[in-house]
């Protein structure tokens, strides 16, 4: 209602987007299988 937008993200959550995108790209580009193991550190 005030026109303010806020995105709250912790250290781990905001840094995994790039890694997940890279995994998807490499999987598609080279046809290899991959798995992202999501294990937050709690920091």
Secondary structure, 3 states (H helix, E strand, C coil): CCCCCCCCCCHHHHHHHHHHHHHHHHHHHHCCCCCCCCCCCCC
